[in-house]
Amino acid sequence: MGFARACSVALVGVEGVVCEVQADLEPGVAAFTLVGLPDKSLVESRDRVRAAVVNSGEQWPQKKLTVGLSPASVPKSGSGFDLAVAAAVLGAAERIDPRVIAELMLIGELGLDGRVRPVRGVLPSVLAAAEAGYRQVVVPEPTVGEASLVPGVSVLGVRTLRQLIAILADEPVPHEEPLPEGSPDPLLAGLMVPGAGVGTGLVAPAEPPDLADVAGQHSARRALEAAAAGGHHLMLHGPPGAGKTMLAERLPGVLPPLTRRESLEVTAVHSVAGILPPGRSLVRTPPYCAPHHSATMPALVGGGNGLPRPGAVSLAHRGVLFLDETPEFTSKALDALRQPLESGQVVVARSGGVVRLPARFLLVLAANPCPCGRHTLNGAGCECPPAAVRRYQARLSGPLLDRVDLRVRVEPVSRAELLGRTGPGESTAAVAARVREARERAAARLRETPWQVNSEVPGHELRTRWQVGPGALGAAERDLERGLLTARGLDRVLRVAWTLADLAGRDRPGAPDVDHALELRTGVPRGTAAARGGHR
């Protein structure tokens, strides 16, 4: 009787659960049994592993073979267990020393010819292994860069099962013929799941667009700058062709680059979703997601058969989620955004289990004033009945809009602005520099706290620990008493006021900053010329 064990990782959302792969050989009729709550793709690993071992020149044990995946109560899916199953079987057959693989973490899929193919979710799997105390990890060669992002872990990349057996058995490593230069590598096909991320609208432009391309729109530019500096949600409403989409597409370029921790979070989500491009082991720029208005609720917040997969809110983590033609989305899908907007994460429950996915994003909404888009244009000839206009605007629920800090009307561009007679607008680099300075001021103020930007600071802290200037809340208090402003709305006005003060270089917000924040939230002018002059 032979017994051996190795280790691998089961992914639950973007979190990894370390699993022990146990192989037991007993006398009897040759059979291969796999237990431990495997899914269909994992059950098929029996045939993949057997063919890979035989085609690697090894003998398959002709005994009763049982492979157990522990803990048995955790659902396991995917083909990433293949390498660990093969190692455990060979250890039980005494082809390799069982003690060598006992504390070894193995992640990878096996082809029938013995090649080790990459799988999705390598980064969160290695992170889970490191947290569990494992210091040696074996991964497919194309994902070595992704696995090496985790500090304190020794990563070994293998291209074939023959190489792994030789390394573990302390034998000469066989030479694998390299692919001819310029020929496609079939192993890279496993790094990206076909169609993954398409329905969520994830966009990765080669060259980010420049804010200088946008003509006019000075008020919307100021709101865009404040949104980037404080992490505030933004709504752009106006007629078609005014530049709402152009402004939203340029917001990721204004945001600061991701920190190391944020890059690891974003890369882990994209790796699990199967959209991490080959050769790009770390996402360093804020992602930008723009799903179509026909997207369903699972496409936005996550879902799917079995265990839920990340949706648009998770793929936009630490980046921008842009919902163009927002009223055309279903109300069920839009209202599902309420929880992640508040908590920065989304909890999805399905029959296959419950997962928690990160979802701290900057939301940008864009909407027309009516179905035809010409309701507020003088002489444009809007033919929408008043009832149709009311129904169209009522598709955005009050609780959702109450979570949006900045609401800006985007006016049609004038002829002088469109032809460049008013001068070119500021570039993305100039605006990003001011945003970076404002975030540095906020970070210095929030240094001893768990918050990083103004939009994350709780309202109680803003009202007690960091107070605004004397008399600055006069207009906001009057709106609160009249019922024009909710308690949540007041907290969000204070957060925006602090962002405006950071952009202007002031120590704390004054009355002009609070009035400007109220105008940005309600759209009602309040004589905020001083605040407007504070940041451009």
Secondary structure, DSSP 8 states (H G I E B T S, - for coil): -EEEEEEEEEEETTEEEEEEEEEEEESSS-EEEEESSB-HHHHTHHHHHHHHHHHTT-----SEEEEEEESTTS-B-SSTTHHHHHHHHHHHTTSS-HHHHTT-EE--EE-TTSBEE--S-HHHHHHHHHHTT--EEEEEGGGHHHHTTSTT-EEEEESBHHHHHHHHTT----------TTS--GGGGGGS-TTTTTTTTEE--SS---GGGS-S-HHHHHHHHHHHHHT--EEEE--TTSSHHHHHHTHHHHS----HHHHHHHHHHHHHHT---TT-----S--EE---TT--HHHHH-B-SSS-B--HHHHTTTSEEEETTGGGS-HHHHHTTHHHHHHSEEEEEETTEEEEEE---EEEEEE-SSSSS-TTSTTS-----HHHHHHHHTTS-HHHHTT--EEEE-----HHHHTTTT-----HHHHHHHHHHHHHHHHHHTTTSS--SGGGS-HHHHHHTS---TTTTHHHHHHHHTTSS-HHHHHHHHHHHHHHHHHHT-SS--HHHHHHHHHHHH------HHHHHH--
